[in-house]
Every structure is written in structure tokens, then in C-alpha cells.
Amino acid sequence: MEPVTLTTDRLLLRTVDADDADAVYTACQDADIQRWTTIPSPYLREHADGFVGQLVPDGWRDGSMFTLGVFLRDGTPRGGVLVAMVGIDMRSLGTGEIGFWAAKEHRGQGYVSEAALAVCRWTFTSAGMDRVEWRAEVGNEGSRAVALRAGFTMEGTLRSAINNKGVRRDCWVGSLLPSDLGLPSTAPYLPARGAAPRA
């Protein structure tokens, strides 16, 4: 699949490349990003170079992972400051898993939930998905807050479902469906009997 560019009122979402390696490297020096995500720790410049130069383009090329840098809109085609990263990993037919991080100095401004919602809307309308899952290690309250603001429904806790740097951990799981955004699904959905529809 060819990379896309998405916009919101405040943000430009686009693929990252070698020109963004410095910004990715700097953001990923944050202890919280290294603690709560699966990026390498310590995070070296070679990790940033491999991320923007191989991991991101390969994911788009083979349709396994759709990663977008989140930049403040400044009127230029590449956007301004990198504030976050959002990606969707393909997990199974019609299902992806969202992941994200925010640069420390840009947290608490709603950028990641705004970007996550834009990416999910794109996956439902253009990438053939009918379910986006969010998972985060139990205790990652910041990630949970982003997911809730983006409209995800919390579904529970999965035991030993995340492996972060060689340690298995319990995680929260939530989901967003096309119907949550007023969009049609690619396949019919029959909720379990007695399940209350979302308002």
C-alpha cells in the first residue's frame, strides 16, 4: 500500500523518513516511552535510522504496518514539529492493533487521541478493517486515557499478553469498530445476544 497523508484541524499525519530521524531519536530518549512501549532501551541513533529507513517503509510496502508521524500543521507539506507517532499493525483479517507514543513536551494537549481517531477512520474507510484493538500494559494510564478519548471501548484485562523487553505482562484491551464512528463495516457484525448497543 502507498503511504497516505492525513490531516486534522491541528495536525498533519505523514510517513517518516531520514529527515525525521533526529526528531524520532530525541523523542525516544524519554524514559516513559522506553518504559511503556516496546522500543529498544537504551534507544540509540541507529534504532531511529532503522525505524525511519527500513521498518516504516517496509510496513507500508508489505501492508503489515501503517505508521505515521504526527506533526503540528504549519502550512508546509511536511508539517512542523513532530509531536507523536501512531501506527496500526495488522493482526488478522480485518483487524489491526493501534500503537502510539507522544513526545514528552507535547503530552496532555489531545494530539494523540486526535491523531488516533484520524488513523482509525482511515483504516475503516480505506484499509478494509472492521476492528482496531488497543492494548497497553496494566498501569499505563496515559495510554488508556488516549484510547478512551478516541472512543475505544474497554473490554478487559488479558493475562501475560504483552512481551516487553523479555518480560511478559498483563495488559488492558479495548476496541474501536466502524459503527462507533457511524461508518459501515466491510462484513456484517452480529453482536452477542444481550449486548447493549453503543450510544
C-alpha positions in Angstrom: 0.0 0.0 0.0 1.2 3.5 -0.7 1.7 5.8 2.3 -1.0 8.3 3.0 -1.1 11.8 4.4 -4.0 12.7 6.8 -4.9 16.0 8.3 -6.9 17.2 11.3 -7.6 20.7 12.4 -4.3 20.9 14.2 -2.2 18.0 12.8 -0.5 16.6 9.7 0.0 12.9 9.7 2.5 11.5 7.2 5.1 8.8 6.9 8.5 9.5 8.3 11.9 9.3 6.5 15.6 10.0 7.1 14.9 13.7 7.6 12.8 12.8 10.7 15.4 10.5 12.3 16.8 13.2 14.6 13.3 14.1 15.9 12.4 10.4 16.4 15.7 9.8 18.2 15.2 12.8 20.5 11.6 11.9 21.4 12.5 8.3 22.2 15.1 9.3 24.8 12.2 9.8 27.1 12.1 7.3 30.0 8.3 6.9 29.8 8.4 6.0 26.1 11.1 3.5 26.7 9.3 2.0 29.7 5.8 1.6 28.3 6.5 0.8 24.7 8.4 -2.0 23.0 11.1 0.3 21.5 14.7 -0.7 22.4 16.1 0.7 25.6 18.6 2.3 25.5 17.4 3.9 22.3 20.3 4.5 20.0 20.6 6.7 16.9 20.9 3.5 14.8 17.4 2.5 16.1 15.9 5.7 14.8 17.7 5.3 11.5 16.4 1.8 11.1 12.9 2.8 12.1 12.5 5.6 9.5 14.7 3.9 6.9 13.5 0.3 6.9 10.8 -0.6 9.4 8.3 2.2 8.4 8.7 1.9 4.6 8.7 -1.9 4.7 5.5 -1.9 6.7 3.7 0.2 4.1 5.2 -1.8 1.3 4.0 -5.2 2.5 0.8 -4.0 4.2 1.8 -5.2 7.6 2.1 -1.9 9.5 0.9 1.6 8.7 3.0 4.1 10.7 2.5 7.9 10.6 4.4 10.7 12.2 2.1 13.3 13.8 3.3 16.8 13.1 1.8 20.2 14.0 0.3 21.9 11.0 2.3 24.9 9.9 1.2 25.2 6.2 4.1 23.3 4.8 3.8 19.9 3.0 5.9 18.2 5.7 4.3 19.9 8.7 6.1 21.4 11.7 7.3 19.8 14.9 7.0 16.0 15.5 4.6 15.6 18.4 3.8 11.9 18.3 3.9 8.6 16.3 0.8 6.5 15.6 0.8 3.1 13.8 -1.6 0.2 13.0 -0.2 -3.3 12.9 -2.2 -5.9 11.0 -3.1 -8.7 13.4 -5.6 -10.8 11.5 -8.1 -10.4 8.6 -9.9 -7.1 9.1 -8.2 -6.4 12.5 -5.4 -4.1 13.4 -3.8 -3.0 16.6 -3.0 0.6 17.2 0.1 1.8 19.0 1.3 5.3 19.7 3.6 7.5 21.7 3.8 11.2 22.3 6.9 13.4 22.7 7.1 14.4 26.4 6.7 18.1 25.8 3.5 17.6 23.8 1.5 15.4 26.1 -1.8 16.5 27.6 -2.9 18.5 24.6 -5.1 15.9 23.0 -2.8 15.4 19.9 -2.5 11.6 20.2 -6.2 11.0 20.6 -6.9 13.3 17.7 -4.4 11.5 15.5 -5.5 8.0 16.6 -9.1 8.8 15.7 -8.0 10.1 12.2 -5.9 6.9 11.6 -8.7 4.7 12.8 -11.2 6.4 10.5 -8.8 5.9 7.6 -8.3 2.2 8.4 -12.1 1.7 8.4 -12.7 3.6 5.1 -9.6 2.8 3.1 -7.7 -0.2 4.6 -10.6 -2.7 4.9 -10.5 -3.1 8.6 -13.6 -3.8 10.8 -11.9 -3.7 14.2 -9.0 -1.7 15.7 -7.6 -3.0 19.0 -5.8 -1.0 21.6 -3.6 -2.8 24.1 -1.4 -1.4 26.9 0.3 -2.8 29.9 -1.8 -2.6 33.0 -0.8 0.7 34.7 -0.2 2.7 31.6 -2.9 5.3 32.5 -1.7 7.8 29.8 -2.3 5.3 27.0 -5.7 4.3 28.5 -6.8 8.0 28.7 -5.8 8.5 25.0 -7.8 5.4 23.9 -10.9 6.4 25.9 -10.8 10.0 24.4 -10.6 8.4 21.0 -13.7 6.4 21.6 -12.3 2.9 22.4 -14.5 0.6 24.5 -12.5 -1.1 27.3 -13.0 -4.9 27.1 -10.9 -6.2 30.0 -7.6 -7.4 31.0 -5.5 -10.1 29.3 -3.0 -12.1 31.4 0.5 -12.4 30.1 -0.5 -10.9 26.8 2.4 -8.4 26.2 6.1 -9.2 26.0 8.0 -6.0 26.6 11.8 -6.4 26.6 11.7 -10.1 27.5 9.1 -9.8 30.3 5.6 -11.0 29.9 3.0 -8.6 31.4 -0.8 -8.3 31.8 -2.5 -5.8 29.5 -5.7 -3.9 29.1 -7.5 -4.3 25.8 -10.1 -2.1 24.1 -11.6 -1.9 20.6 -13.0 0.6 18.2 -15.4 -0.5 15.5 -16.6 1.4 12.4 -20.1 1.6 13.9 -18.6 3.6 16.8 -17.8 6.3 14.3 -21.0 6.0 12.3 -19.3 4.1 9.5 -20.3 0.9 7.7 -18.4 -2.4 8.2 -16.9 -4.4 5.4 -18.6 -7.5 6.8 -21.8 -7.9 8.8 -21.5 -7.8 12.6 -23.7 -9.8 14.8 -23.2 -8.7 18.5 -23.6 -11.3 21.2 -27.1 -11.7 22.4 -27.9 -9.3 25.2 -25.0 -6.9 24.3 -26.1 -3.3 24.7 -25.5 -1.2 21.5 -23.3 1.8 22.0 -25.0 5.2 22.0 
